[in-house]
Amino acid sequence: MNLISLKDALNSSPRESFSSNEPLSVVGICLDDETWTVLKSFAESAPLIRLRSHLADYRVQETDPGSEWMGGPAPEICIIDFDRDRRKAAAAAENIHSVSPETAIFAVSADAQPDLIIQAMRSGCSEYLLKPIGREQLLNAVARVGGRRKERAQPFRAHVLAFMGAKGGCGVTSVVTQLGILLASSFSKRTLIVDLHADFGDAALYLGLTRHRYHFFELVENTDRLDAELLQSFLARHPSGLELVPAPEGNDVPRRVLPGAVAQTFDFLRMRYDYILVDMPQGLSDENLEMVRHCDQFHIVTVAEVSALRNVVRQFNYLTRKEIPPDRFRVVLNRHQKRSLITDNEIEKTLGQKIFWKVPNQYAHIVKAINGGDPIAQLSTSEVAKNLTDLAVQLGAKPPATDKKKDSSGFRGFLGRQ
């Protein structure tokens, strides 16, 4: 991500979003006298923060729980001076972020080198304040934390539905993108697709959304400073109303996702949508496991092939050992044929589980839609569209209460004109 454009996006957050009767609790770590004096003056003149303590050492030993070190409950803001010992400061920030992901961490430093700013942010800092700290700079940073606290108080809304293929080529991205368009266009649901692939994600391509600035892993890196304004810069929008947080373009640099960051990001996204569909890569990485734990339903998309079915069994066995509730698993059989060499009964016997949904085999239609980048035009009259409309209903979506004239438009109108 371009550092300048990121800072512009961060600074665009409106201060008016923060209004609270309760000040934010603040802990300082290794701050110089001038910075601590600025904080005390700010706390006295603007009742937005309450200084709780000032710790004189970084305490980066792994045996020291951050919560005990800072005192309970965890503060809402932790301000760390990075100039005394940058390595220890970064380790302290990472430790605090790991044990208390909802604590906003501010780095303060006199050094404005872009690579140092990025290093601090990757260790868990949500703000990088330059010395000497100005009142306006501090006020904006505190207001962003206050705005996020206000948003967290709102109830979660979205159903988070994760989809992963039993092996490559099972059609996960096709199912997710078409289902997403249906939910947005036919059911008027606020729908978001998140492409969780670190490499070679195709959701943007399938939707014809090839122009986008940022991707999901940059969003995760900025979870601690995420608000409604910043989110807008990460979204790609489809004409159907569907929104997408895309994957990186091609091979991106390796990224280390901090524990809890994926769940924290989705907690924020839940408040803004009715449905969030997650296009997951294959495998059982830590990020995937965190996603499975956090989603409402986990759909394994498979085809009627021995290798794919074998992988489904192995994946379910692994997730069961990780204490994922079995009722969260759902099997989606893609490219279903009534006269398949492996029958539905044989598949269910092999998996030890019922098939949750069967998507008919219309491979030619799907390829045409992918190549054209316009699923609405290519699939509006297909059996797949009818099938996925029924799936949307099964997932709890209901058509909006509209008159018949309005109902004849969009994706549902296409289906009704057959």
Residue pairs with C-beta under 8 A, 6 or more apart in sequence:
1 214
1 218
1 221
3 114
3 117
3 118
5 213
5 233
6 222
9 229
9 230
9 233
10 144
10 222
10 225
10 230
11 140
12 229
12 230
13 140
13 143
13 144
13 147
13 227
13 229
13 230
14 147
14 229
15 139
15 140
15 143
17 143
17 146
17 147
17 150
17 227
17 228
18 48
18 142
18 143
18 144
18 145
18 146
18 147
18 150
19 146
19 150
20 48
20 146
20 149
20 150
23 43
23 47
23 48
23 49
23 50
24 48
24 49
24 50
24 76
24 77
24 142
24 145
24 146
24 149
25 49
25 50
25 52
25 75
25 76
25 77
26 39
26 43
26 49
26 50
26 51
26 52
26 75
26 76
26 77
26 78
26 79
27 52
27 53
27 54
27 55
27 70
27 71
27 75
27 77
27 78
27 79
28 35
28 36
28 39
28 51
28 53
28 54
28 55
28 78
28 79
28 80
28 81
29 54
29 55
29 58
29 78
29 79
29 80
29 81
29 89
29 92
30 55
30 56
30 57
30 58
30 80
30 81
30 84
30 85
30 89
31 39
31 54
31 79
31 81
31 108
32 81
32 83
32 84
32 131
34 131
34 132
35 79
35 81
35 108
35 131
35 132
35 133
36 54
38 132
38 133
38 135
38 138
39 49
39 51
39 79
39 133
39 138
40 51
42 48
42 49
42 135
42 138
42 139
43 49
43 50
43 51
46 139
48 139
48 142
48 143
48 146
49 77
49 142
52 71
52 75
53 70
53 71
55 69
55 70
58 80
58 85
58 88
58 89
58 91
58 92
59 69
59 92
60 88
60 91
60 92
60 95
62 95
64 95
65 99
66 74
66 95
66 96
66 98
66 99
66 100
67 74
67 99
67 100
70 78
70 96
70 100
74 99
74 100
74 102
74 103
75 103
76 102
76 103
76 104
76 145
76 149
77 103
77 104
77 105
77 106
77 142
77 145
78 93
78 96
78 103
78 104
78 105
78 106
79 105
79 106
79 108
79 129
80 89
80 92
80 93
80 105
80 106
80 107
80 108
80 125
81 89
81 108
81 109
82 89
82 90
82 107
82 108
82 109
82 111
82 116
82 120
83 108
83 109
83 110
83 111
83 131
86 109
86 116
86 119
89 107
89 120
90 119
90 120
90 123
91 123
93 105
93 107
93 120
93 123
93 124
93 125
94 123
94 124
94 258
96 103
96 105
96 124
97 103
97 105
97 123
97 124
97 224
97 258
97 260
98 124
98 258
98 259
98 260
101 224
101 258
101 260
101 261
101 264
102 152
102 264
104 126
104 127
104 145
104 148
104 224
104 225
105 124
105 125
105 126
105 127
105 224
106 125
106 126
106 127
106 128
106 129
106 141
107 120
107 121
107 125
107 127
107 128
107 129
108 128
108 129
108 130
108 131
108 133
109 116
109 120
109 128
109 129
109 130
109 131
110 130
110 131
112 130
117 128
120 128
121 128
121 221
121 222
122 221
122 256
124 224
124 258
125 224
126 144
126 145
126 222
126 224
126 225
127 141
127 144
127 225
129 137
129 138
129 141
130 137
144 225
144 227
147 227
148 225
148 226
148 227
148 268
151 227
151 228
151 268
151 271
152 267
152 268
154 271
155 271
156 267
156 270
156 271
157 270
157 271
157 272
157 273
157 274
158 190
158 192
158 269
158 270
158 271
158 272
158 273
158 274
158 275
158 276
159 274
159 275
159 276
159 296
159 297
159 395
159 396
160 266
160 270
160 276
160 278
160 294
160 295
160 296
161 275
161 276
161 277
161 278
161 295
161 296
161 297
161 299
161 395
162 278
162 280
162 291
162 292
162 295
162 297
162 298
162 299
163 172
163 175
163 176
163 277
163 278
163 279
163 280
163 299
163 301
163 332
164 172
164 280
164 281
164 282
164 288
164 298
164 299
164 300
164 301
164 315
165 171
165 172
165 282
165 300
165 301
165 302
166 300
166 301
166 302
166 303
166 308
166 309
166 311
166 312
166 315
167 282
167 302
167 307
167 308
167 311
168 282
169 303
170 301
170 302
170 303
170 308
170 334
171 301
171 303
171 334
171 335
171 359
171 366
172 279
172 280
172 301
173 201
173 202
173 203
173 206
173 279
174 206
174 366
174 369
174 370
175 301
175 332
175 334
175 359
175 388
176 193
176 203
176 277
176 278
176 279
177 193
177 203
177 206
177 207
177 279
177 375
178 369
178 375
178 379
178 384
178 385
178 388
179 277
179 388
179 391
179 392
180 191
180 192
180 193
180 242
180 275
180 277
181 207
181 238
181 240
181 242
181 375
181 376
181 411
182 385
182 388
182 389
182 392
182 411
183 189
183 191
183 242
183 274
183 275
183 277
183 392
183 397
184 190
184 191
184 238
184 240
184 241
184 242
185 240
185 241
185 242
185 376
185 410
185 411
185 412
186 389
186 392
186 399
186 410
186 411
186 412
186 415
187 392
187 397
187 398
187 399
187 400
188 241
188 399
188 400
189 273
189 274
189 275
189 397
190 241
190 272
190 273
190 274
190 275
191 241
191 242
191 243
191 273
191 274
191 275
191 276
191 277
192 235
192 242
192 243
192 244
192 245
192 269
192 272
192 273
192 275
192 276
192 277
193 203
193 207
193 242
193 243
193 244
193 245
193 276
193 277
193 278
193 279
194 216
194 244
194 245
194 266
194 269
194 276
194 277
194 278
194 279
195 201
195 202
195 203
195 204
195 215
195 216
195 244
195 245
195 246
195 247
195 279
196 216
196 247
196 278
196 279
196 280
196 281
196 287
196 288
196 291
197 247
197 248
197 279
197 280
197 281
198 217
198 247
198 248
198 252
198 255
198 281
199 247
199 248
199 250
199 251
199 252
199 281
200 247
200 250
200 251
201 246
201 247
201 248
201 279
201 281
202 247
203 244
203 246
203 247
203 279
204 210
204 212
204 236
204 244
204 246
204 247
205 370
205 373
206 369
206 370
206 373
206 375
207 236
207 238
207 242
207 244
207 373
207 375
208 238
208 372
208 373
208 374
209 236
209 237
209 238
209 244
209 246
211 236
212 236
212 244
212 246
213 233
213 234
214 233
214 234
215 234
215 245
215 246
215 247
215 248
215 249
215 252
216 234
216 245
216 246
216 247
216 248
217 248
217 252
217 255
217 257
218 234
219 226
219 231
219 234
219 245
219 265
220 257
220 261
220 262
220 265
221 255
221 261
222 230
223 261
223 264
223 265
223 268
224 264
226 265
226 268
228 272
231 268
231 269
231 272
234 245
235 243
235 244
235 245
236 243
236 244
236 245
236 246
237 243
237 244
238 244
239 376
240 376
240 410
240 411
243 273
257 286
257 287
259 286
259 290
260 290
262 287
262 290
262 291
262 294
263 290
263 293
263 294
266 276
266 291
266 294
266 295
269 276
270 276
274 397
275 395
275 397
278 291
278 295
280 288
280 291
281 288
284 315
284 318
284 319
289 319
289 322
292 298
292 319
292 324
292 328
293 324
295 328
296 328
297 328
297 330
298 319
298 324
298 328
298 329
298 330
299 330
299 331
299 332
299 356
300 312
300 315
300 316
300 329
300 330
300 331
300 332
301 332
301 334
302 308
302 309
302 311
302 312
302 331
302 332
302 333
302 334
303 333
303 334
303 335
304 333
304 335
304 336
304 337
304 340
304 341
304 342
304 347
305 342
306 342
309 342
309 347
309 350
309 351
312 331
312 351
313 350
313 351
313 352
316 326
316 329
316 351
316 352
316 353
319 329
320 326
326 353
329 353
330 356
330 357
331 351
331 353
331 354
331 355
331 356
331 357
332 355
332 356
332 357
332 358
332 359
333 344
333 347
333 355
333 357
333 358
333 359
334 359
335 359
335 360
335 361
335 363
336 358
336 359
336 360
336 361
337 360
337 361
344 355
344 358
347 355
348 354
348 355
357 391
357 394
358 387
359 384
359 387
359 388
359 391
360 383
360 384
360 387
362 382
362 383
362 384
365 378
365 379
365 382
365 384
366 379
366 384
368 378
369 375
369 378
369 379
372 378
376 411
376 414
379 385
380 411
380 414
380 415
381 414
381 415
381 417
381 418
385 411
385 414
385 415
386 415
389 411
389 412
389 415
399 407
399 412
407 413
407 416
408 416
408 417
